[in-house]
Amino acid sequence: MPGSSSDAVSAPRPATGKLGIITPGLGAVATTFMAGVESVRRGHTKPIGSLTQMATIRLGKRTENRSPLIKDFVPLAALDDIVFGAWDPIADDAYTAAKKAGVLEDRDLEPIKDFLSSIKPMPAVFENKYVTRINGANVKKGKTKRDLAEQLRQDIRDFKARNKCDRVVIVWCASTEIFIKPGPKHATLEQFERAMENNDEEIAPSMLYAYAAIMEGVPFCNGAPNLSVDIPALVQLANDRGVPISGKDFKTGQTWMKTVIAPGLKARMLGLAGWYSTNILGNRDGEVLDDPASFKTKEESKLSVLHTILQPEIYPELYKGFSHVVRINYYPPRGDNKEGWDNIDIVGWMGYPMQIKVNFLCRDSILAAPIVLDLALFSDFAQRAGLKGIQEWLSFYYKSPMTAPGLQPEHDLFIQQTKLKNTLRHLMGEEQITHLGLEYYQS
Ligand SMILES: NC(=O)c1ccc[n+]([C@@H]2O[C@H](COP(=O)([O-])OP(=O)(O)OC[C@H]3O[C@@H](n4cnc5c(N)ncnc54)[C@H](O)[C@@H]3O)[C@@H](O)[C@H]2O)c1
């Protein structure tokens, strides 16, 4: 077979039957994602922004001209085979939630009103202490956090049976929880389970969803910066149970831009004196992030990228001590249409200063929705390909990618993209592409 890899893995299982995608959180991101998939299925729109639907992948040598669509190369679930579900403390169905989120216009929502209205959120595991700005009555009751996790497990089993799903994936699209540091309660499964039974406050609702998913053999992706599945106890559990996990925090807007521009500066050995990012945002996510405890979780996630890309410890003359400031301002009139400003003070030849200004008028949920789709489809594929535990090749989609202990996360978008595509090639028994290309010049 042309391009066949010597260390080929066994072929991934095909994507037969239905795939359930359940999102904790049925807000702006989740409803925009579901509405988009349904609109694509009905031929109303194109899946713009989704690698699984639109990207190609080069295979073999450039002269072979083999560049299939990723979805034709890799056995991914078809959009027609997806069934949606959600949990949310607010009982609004997906149509009502989408109307309130204000992301999509009536011309896009009305034609699929029947579909969206049929998606009703299951009662959530929710505590106001972890997300202070949200109140809702569609909430589970249980004596202990362990009871609540068991109820989530039952929900997953019921959803699967009700919708005749072959497989399920869970993508966290719920609000950002308050900042929690990983501690002893998160260290081992035994300590984690005991802490659930003791209703320990170190166990946040997002961790219960992650635990329930893994126990049910369901891949779990975390779109928010809160710890959730990123704790040793759950990483170990995912490895033991053969479940792919990934996170944290969808990489959209300003951070995505950072991971495009910063590698460019470093590639040319241009210095950085400072990077100031600020934005105005008026959706409910912005309101939640207006709470300092939730903002701290987000801030940690947003601040980490520049240091790991620029490596000031290796390039002190260029990057030591640069100033990095991130602000998020809740400003209701803008709704989901965020406006971000970046001021980048860079340093060139002979120390001369220059500035780059980026004014990004983006739509948060429009950028996040295709990420939800890709993460769900790739995580399902990963499981069928026999992968388990942390899926670092999905770093491409995250602001704070999870890695093996002691490993620096890779933030450079282009390295992340190469890693993603090479992982697909590897899993499908194709050669890695190194871009060496000497063979084209050997006579
Ligand atoms: N849109 C983006 O560009 C982007 C980027 C990165 C991360 N995120 C994250 O994605 C998440 C969703 O963003 P959004 O704009 O849809 O927010 P949103 O406020 O519109 O929706 C979040 C929903 O989660 C629900 N929720 C809160 N706690 C819950 C729980 N314990 N269980 C189930 N549901 C719960 C809320 O009731 C709400 O309906 C946020 O955490 C946000 O920080 C978004």
PDBQT file of the ligand as one rigid body, heavy atoms in Angstrom, charges set to zero:
ROOT
HETATM    1  N1  LIG A 501     -17.784  31.019  23.215  1.00  0.00    +0.000 N 
HETATM    2  C1  LIG A 501     -16.494  30.945  23.309  1.00  0.00    +0.000 C 
HETATM    3  O1  LIG A 501     -15.784  31.477  22.488  1.00  0.00    +0.000 OA
HETATM    4  C2  LIG A 501     -15.891  30.177  24.425  1.00  0.00    +0.000 A 
HETATM    5  C3  LIG A 501     -14.533  29.977  24.391  1.00  0.00    +0.000 A 
HETATM    6  C4  LIG A 501     -13.937  29.246  25.397  1.00  0.00    +0.000 A 
HETATM    7  C5  LIG A 501     -14.713  28.730  26.406  1.00  0.00    +0.000 A 
HETATM    8  N2  LIG A 501     -16.046  28.969  26.439  1.00  0.00    +0.000 N 
HETATM    9  C6  LIG A 501     -16.779  28.447  27.571  1.00  0.00    +0.000 C 
HETATM   10  O2  LIG A 501     -17.893  27.714  27.133  1.00  0.00    +0.000 OA
HETATM   11  C7  LIG A 501     -18.858  27.756  28.179  1.00  0.00    +0.000 C 
HETATM   12  C8  LIG A 501     -20.215  28.073  27.562  1.00  0.00    +0.000 C 
HETATM   13  O3  LIG A 501     -20.227  29.377  27.054  1.00  0.00    +0.000 OA
HETATM   14  P1  LIG A 501     -21.620  30.045  26.647  1.00  0.00    +0.000 P 
HETATM   15  O4  LIG A 501     -21.305  31.321  25.970  1.00  0.00    +0.000 OA
HETATM   16  O5  LIG A 501     -22.466  29.049  25.980  1.00  0.00    +0.000 OA
HETATM   17  O6  LIG A 501     -22.246  30.366  28.074  1.00  0.00    +0.000 OA
HETATM   18  P2  LIG A 501     -23.822  30.477  28.458  1.00  0.00    +0.000 P 
HETATM   19  O7  LIG A 501     -23.848  31.209  29.753  1.00  0.00    +0.000 OA
HETATM   20  O8  LIG A 501     -24.623  30.988  27.328  1.00  0.00    +0.000 OA
HETATM   21  O9  LIG A 501     -24.245  28.954  28.673  1.00  0.00    +0.000 OA
HETATM   22  C9  LIG A 501     -23.773  28.199  29.752  1.00  0.00    +0.000 C 
HETATM   23  C10 LIG A 501     -24.930  27.351  30.235  1.00  0.00    +0.000 C 
HETATM   24  O10 LIG A 501     -24.423  26.446  31.225  1.00  0.00    +0.000 OA
HETATM   25  C11 LIG A 501     -25.414  26.270  32.194  1.00  0.00    +0.000 C 
HETATM   26  N3  LIG A 501     -24.796  25.697  33.390  1.00  0.00    +0.000 N 
HETATM   27  C12 LIG A 501     -24.107  26.307  34.386  1.00  0.00    +0.000 A 
HETATM   28  N4  LIG A 501     -23.708  25.397  35.293  1.00  0.00    +0.000 NA
HETATM   29  C13 LIG A 501     -24.145  24.187  34.859  1.00  0.00    +0.000 A 
HETATM   30  C14 LIG A 501     -24.042  22.873  35.369  1.00  0.00    +0.000 A 
HETATM   31  N5  LIG A 501     -23.410  22.610  36.520  1.00  0.00    +0.000 N 
HETATM   32  N6  LIG A 501     -24.607  21.858  34.650  1.00  0.00    +0.000 NA
HETATM   33  C15 LIG A 501     -25.240  22.104  33.477  1.00  0.00    +0.000 A 
HETATM   34  N7  LIG A 501     -25.376  23.340  32.951  1.00  0.00    +0.000 NA
HETATM   35  C16 LIG A 501     -24.831  24.369  33.647  1.00  0.00    +0.000 A 
HETATM   36  C17 LIG A 501     -26.017  27.658  32.363  1.00  0.00    +0.000 C 
HETATM   37  O11 LIG A 501     -27.299  27.622  32.956  1.00  0.00    +0.000 OA
HETATM   38  C18 LIG A 501     -26.041  28.142  30.925  1.00  0.00    +0.000 C 
HETATM   39  O12 LIG A 501     -27.273  27.859  30.287  1.00  0.00    +0.000 OA
HETATM   40  C19 LIG A 501     -18.387  28.793  29.195  1.00  0.00    +0.000 C 
HETATM   41  O13 LIG A 501     -17.763  28.126  30.285  1.00  0.00    +0.000 OA
HETATM   42  C20 LIG A 501     -17.361  29.549  28.426  1.00  0.00    +0.000 C 
HETATM   43  O14 LIG A 501     -16.361  30.131  29.260  1.00  0.00    +0.000 OA
HETATM   44  C21 LIG A 501     -16.663  29.676  25.459  1.00  0.00    +0.000 A 
ENDROOT
TORSDOF 0
